[in-house]
Amino acid sequence: MDLTDLGWKPDLETLFEPYRQAGYAPGRVAREHRHLYGVLTEHGELMGEVSGRYRHEAVDRAGFPAVGDWVAVEPRHGQARATIHALLPRTSRFSRKVAGGVTEEQVVAANIDTVFLVNGLDGDLNPRRIERYLGLAWASGAAPVILLNKADLCDDVGAAVGRVEAVAIGVPIHPVSAACAEGLDALSVYLSRGRTVALLGSSGVGKSTLINRLLGVDRQRTQAVREDDSHGRHTTTCRELIPLPRGGCVIDTPGMRELQLWGDQAGASRTFEDVESLAARCRFRDCRHENEPGCAVREALAGGSLDPKRFESYVKLTKELNYLEMRQDHRAQSIERAKWKQIHKAARRWNKDKRRGM
């Protein structure tokens, strides 16, 4: 297997040199199976598990390998198995908050060049959902591209593109039909050798059908959507990195029922550049855009140049991220306190043992 096709670059070779001297081989995580990982290497695909030391030193879930990660593995002779000893630095990572009340990062995919945000034009177009996906995509470090799939089922594609352009300022938008193989040639610029694209979107938008078209074979299982709400069951059940015939990779992901934000305000600021540009023109720097005089945002809302729903979405996402930041700070402080508590306990044991020895 040629690692260059998978995205291996000279800078990664430099970073990996100490591990190579230790006898390890590079590999890229293609699948996650609870405590096992499918890792693509020069020796083929190996099933890997992290070493005991790795597991002990990992601070949280985000420190464990995710699909798309580059890792240092030690192949086991005579077996299609390997031990994962280290994780190479990520160039980008698409993350969300884990479901539930725990404030913890879940890395959905790593080392991505482009994020295809796939939306359906069969009645499932939701500008508010697109804004949330864009916030996470910009925060990931990868470049977002919006795919409006099922264009063959839309009566007015131009109007749909216009709706999305209003919330995805400056982001490339491509109407396509995976089922009819229409508009897919425009995607080749993102899928060149050594580049990685992640597909994200709700269930039923046609991600699996799109991947089958890119591969030229029906590899991914597909399923019809419900006619009443244009949704479908999750055909894809786990994240997977899939090499393409011409080089490059796509990462398929299950449809997300719950898209909880993760990151800081940078992603939201990039998504809502128009709103923040207006806010910068308010008379008061700490303007809350409520009843303050000289508020450029309220003037735009009153004049109709700013969609009230978009402003509501901006306020909602900003509040979520502020709350998340507060929770992250609290968690970081708790981890730090626990770490020093362990250090002090170890120091007391050492002093106690030393006195006994004396």
C-alpha positions in Angstrom: 0.0 0.0 0.0 1.4 3.4 -1.1 1.2 5.7 1.9 1.6 8.8 -0.4 -1.9 8.0 -1.8 -3.2 8.0 1.8 -1.7 11.5 2.5 1.8 10.7 3.8 3.9 13.9 3.3 7.6 14.8 3.8 6.9 16.7 7.0 5.3 13.6 8.4 8.4 11.6 7.5 10.5 14.1 9.5 8.1 13.8 12.5 8.1 10.1 12.3 11.9 9.6 12.2 12.4 8.9 15.9 9.7 6.2 15.8 11.2 4.6 12.8 14.5 4.4 14.6 12.7 2.6 17.4 11.5 0.0 14.9 8.0 1.2 14.4 6.1 1.7 11.1 3.7 4.5 10.1 0.0 3.8 9.5 -3.3 5.6 9.1 -6.4 4.7 11.1 -9.2 3.6 8.7 -11.7 2.2 11.2 -12.5 2.2 14.9 -13.9 -0.9 16.7 -14.2 -0.1 20.4 -10.7 -1.0 21.6 -9.4 -2.0 18.2 -8.4 0.0 15.1 -8.1 -0.9 11.5 -4.8 0.7 10.4 -3.6 1.0 6.8 0.2 0.4 6.5 2.8 -0.5 4.0 2.3 -4.1 5.2 -1.5 -3.9 4.4 -4.3 -3.4 6.8 -3.5 -4.4 10.4 -5.8 -4.6 13.4 -4.2 -2.5 16.1 -4.7 -1.8 19.8 -3.0 0.9 21.8 -0.2 -0.1 24.2 -0.7 -0.2 27.9 1.6 2.9 28.3 -0.4 4.8 25.6 -3.6 4.0 27.4 -2.2 5.1 30.8 -0.8 8.4 29.5 -3.9 9.4 27.4 -5.5 12.4 29.2 -9.0 12.0 27.6 -10.9 10.5 24.7 -9.5 13.0 22.2 -6.1 11.7 22.9 -6.9 8.3 21.5 -6.7 7.5 17.8 -9.5 8.6 15.5 -10.3 7.8 11.9 -7.8 9.7 9.7 -5.0 9.8 12.4 -1.4 8.8 11.6 0.0 6.5 14.2 3.3 4.7 15.0 2.6 0.9 15.1 4.7 -2.2 15.9 3.5 -5.0 13.6 3.3 -8.4 15.2 5.3 -10.9 13.1 3.2 -13.6 11.5 -0.1 -11.9 12.5 -2.3 -9.2 10.9 -2.1 -7.4 14.2 -0.1 -4.5 15.6 0.4 -2.4 18.7 -0.1 1.4 18.5 2.5 3.3 20.4 2.1 6.9 19.4 -0.2 9.4 17.7 1.4 11.9 15.3 0.3 15.6 15.6 -3.0 16.3 13.8 -3.1 19.0 11.1 -6.9 19.3 11.5 -9.7 17.5 13.4 -13.4 17.7 13.1 -14.8 17.4 16.6 -18.1 17.6 18.4 -19.1 17.4 22.1 -20.0 13.9 23.2 -23.7 13.4 23.7 -25.1 13.9 27.2 -23.9 16.0 30.1 -20.2 15.1 29.9 -18.0 18.0 28.7 -15.6 16.0 26.5 -14.4 16.2 22.9 -15.2 13.5 20.4 -12.9 13.6 17.4 -15.0 12.5 14.4 -12.2 12.6 11.8 -8.6 13.8 11.7 -6.1 15.2 9.2 -8.8 16.3 6.7 -8.1 18.7 3.9 -11.8 19.3 2.9 -15.1 18.7 4.6 -18.0 18.0 2.3 -21.1 19.1 4.1 -23.8 17.1 2.3 -27.4 18.3 2.3 -30.4 16.9 0.5 -32.5 18.9 -2.0 -35.5 16.6 -1.5 -37.2 18.6 1.2 -34.4 18.3 3.8 -32.6 21.7 3.2 -32.1 23.4 6.6 -30.1 26.6 6.7 -29.8 26.5 10.5 -28.3 23.0 10.4 -25.8 24.2 7.7 -24.7 27.0 10.0 -24.0 24.5 12.8 -22.0 22.3 10.5 -20.1 25.3 9.2 -19.1 26.4 12.7 -17.6 23.0 13.4 -16.0 22.7 10.0 -14.2 26.1 10.3 -13.1 25.2 13.8 -11.6 22.0 12.5 -8.9 23.6 10.4 -10.2 22.0 7.2 -11.9 23.8 4.3 -15.7 23.4 4.1 -17.5 22.7 0.8 -21.2 22.4 0.6 -22.8 19.7 -1.6 -26.5 20.0 -2.4 -27.3 16.4 -3.3 -30.4 15.1 -5.0 -30.5 18.1 -7.4 -32.6 15.8 -9.7 -35.4 16.0 -7.2 -35.5 19.8 -6.8 -37.7 22.0 -8.9 -35.7 25.1 -8.4 -32.0 24.4 -7.8 -31.0 28.0 -8.3 -33.3 29.2 -5.5 -31.9 26.5 -3.2 -28.4 27.6 -3.9 -29.3 31.1 -3.2 -30.7 30.1 0.2 -27.5 28.4 1.1 -25.3 31.2 -0.2 -27.0 33.5 2.3 -25.7 31.5 5.2 -22.5 30.1 3.8 -20.7 33.3 2.8 -17.6 32.6 0.6 -18.0 28.8 0.8 -18.0 26.7 -2.4 -21.5 25.3 -3.2 -22.0 22.4 -5.6 -25.4 21.1 -6.6 -25.0 17.4 -7.5 -27.0 14.2 -8.0 -25.1 11.2 -6.9 -28.0 8.9 -8.1 -27.8 10.3 -11.6 -24.0 11.0 -11.6 -24.6 14.7 -12.3 -22.2 17.5 -11.2 -19.6 15.1 -9.8 -16.8 16.2 -12.1 -16.6 19.5 -10.2 -15.5 17.5 -7.1 -12.3 16.1 -8.6 -10.3 19.2 -7.6 -10.8 18.3 -3.9 -10.0 14.6 -4.5 -6.5 14.6 -5.9 -3.8 12.1 -4.8 -2.8 12.4 -1.2 -5.8 14.6 -0.1 -8.5 13.6 2.3 -12.2 14.6 2.2 -14.6 13.9 5.0 -18.4 13.6 4.3 -20.7 14.9 7.0 -24.4 15.3 7.0 -27.7 13.9 8.3 -29.0 10.4 7.6 -30.6 10.1 4.2 -28.8 12.9 2.3 -27.0 10.4 0.1 -23.4 10.2 1.5 -23.1 6.5 0.8 -24.4 6.8 -2.8 -22.0 9.6 -3.4 -19.1 7.5 -2.2 -20.1 4.6 -4.4 -20.0 7.0 -7.4 -16.6 8.2 -6.4 -15.3 4.7 -6.1 -17.0 3.4 -9.2 -18.4 0.4 -7.4 -21.3 -0.2 -5.0 -19.2 -0.6 -1.9 -21.3 1.3 0.7 -24.8 0.0 1.5 -27.6 2.4 0.6 -31.2 2.7 1.8 -34.3 4.6 0.7 -35.4 7.6 2.7 -38.9 8.1 4.2 -41.2 10.0 1.9 -42.9 11.9 4.7 -39.8 13.7 6.1 -36.9 12.9 3.7 -35.0 11.1 6.5 -33.6 7.6 6.5 -32.1 5.1 8.9 -28.3 5.2 9.3 -26.9 3.2 6.4 -23.4 3.9 7.6 -22.9 2.6 11.1 -19.3 3.6 11.8 -16.7 6.1 10.6 -14.4 4.7 7.9 -11.5 6.0 5.8 -11.7 4.7 2.2 -8.9 5.0 -0.3 -10.0 6.2 -3.8 -8.8 4.5 -7.0 -7.0 7.7 -8.2 -5.3 8.3 -4.9 -6.7 10.4 -2.0 -9.2 9.3 0.6 -12.8 9.9 1.7 -14.0 9.5 5.2 -17.6 8.3 5.5 -19.5 9.1 8.7 -22.9 8.0 10.1 -25.6 10.6 10.0 -25.6 12.7 13.2 -28.9 12.9 15.1 -27.3 15.3 17.6 -24.7 17.8 16.5 -23.3 19.3 19.6 -20.8 22.1 19.2 -17.1 21.8 20.2 -14.4 24.5 20.0 -14.1 28.2 20.5 -15.7 31.3 19.0 -13.4 31.2 16.0 -15.6 28.8 14.0 -18.8 30.8 14.8 -17.1 34.1 13.9 -16.1 32.7 10.5 -19.6 31.3 9.9 -21.3 34.6 10.9 -18.8 37.1 9.4 -21.7 39.3 8.2 -23.2 39.6 11.7 -19.9 40.2 13.3 -19.1 42.8 10.7 -22.3 44.6 11.6 -21.5 44.3 15.3 -18.1 46.0 14.8 -20.0 49.1 13.6 -22.1 49.4 16.8 -21.6 52.6 18.8 -20.7 50.6 21.9 -18.0 47.9 21.9 -20.0 45.9 24.5 -23.3 46.3 22.6 -25.7 43.4 23.4 -27.8 44.3 20.3 -31.0 44.8 22.3 -32.0 48.4 23.0 -28.7 50.2 22.9 -28.5 53.4 20.8 -26.4 53.2 17.6 -26.7 49.4 17.3 -25.9 48.5 13.7 -27.3 45.0 14.1 -30.7 46.3 15.2 -30.7 48.7 12.3 -29.9 45.9 9.8 -32.7 43.8 11.3 -35.2 46.7 11.1 -34.1 47.5 7.5 -34.4 43.9 6.3 -30.7 43.4 5.4 -30.2 40.9 8.2 -32.5 37.8 8.4 -33.9 37.6 12.0 -33.6 33.8 12.0 -29.9 34.1 11.1 -29.4 36.5 13.9 -31.2 34.2 16.3 -29.0 31.4 15.2 -25.9 33.5 15.8 -27.0 34.4 19.3 -27.9 30.7 20.1 -24.6 29.4 18.8 -22.6 32.1 20.6 -24.3 31.3 23.9 -23.7 27.6 23.5 -20.0 28.2 22.8 -19.7 30.6 25.8 -21.3 27.9 28.0 -19.1 25.2 26.6 -16.0 27.3 27.2 -17.0 27.8 30.8 -17.5 24.0 31.2 -14.2 23.3 29.5 -12.3 25.7 31.9 -14.0 24.0 34.8 -13.1 20.5 33.5 -9.5 21.6 32.9 -9.2 22.9 36.4 -10.6 19.7 37.8 -8.1 17.6 35.8 -5.2 19.9 37.0 -6.4 19.6 40.7 -6.6 15.8 40.3 -3.1 15.6 38.8 -1.5 17.6 41.6 -3.4 15.6 44.2 -1.9 12.4 42.8 1.6 14.1 42.8 1.3 15.1 46.4 0.0 11.6 47.4 3.0 10.1 45.6 5.4 12.5 47.4 3.9 11.7 50.8 4.3 8.0 50.1 7.9 8.5 49.1 8.7 10.5 52.2 7.0 8.0 54.4 8.9 5.1 52.8 12.1 7.1 53.1 11.6 7.6 56.9 10.9 4.0 57.4 14.1 3.1 55.6 16.0 5.4 57.8 
